[in-house]
Amino acid sequence: MNASTKFTKSLLRGVAWLLFAVAGLALWMGGRSISEFTKTARTLAEMEGIGLAVLFAGLGAVAKAAADHFGGGEKDGSPTSDGSHSQEKQDHH
């Protein structure tokens, strides 16, 4: 794994955790803040806050999955997570 791949994976993981933090804040304070700033009904603002939390959590999950699978091209013969090898065995006659 080269340096740029490591950097990109760590960057994507950082973005994922940032999006998860934003999702938590949107869930915790989103409805109250939207209601105060836009002068909308509190119930509608709470639903918007929950919607934003789901959106940011989904984006965080996508970023985390991308980081986990980034640079996934393994060298031939290297074991995978289930213990098998990525290179298929060939029959020699």
QUISULJO-V444774 format. One record per run of one state. SS is the DSSP state (helix for helix, strand for strand, loop for the rest). FROM is the first residue (numbers start at 1). LEN is the number of residues. If there is no record, write none. Layout:
BEGIN
ss->SS from->FROM len->LEN
ss->SS from->FROM len->LEN
END
This chain:
BEGIN
ss->loop from->1 len->2
ss->helix from->3 len->36
ss->loop from->39 len->3
ss->helix from->42 len->28
ss->loop from->70 len->9
ss->strand from->79 len->1
ss->loop from->80 len->5
ss->strand from->85 len->1
ss->loop from->86 len->8
END
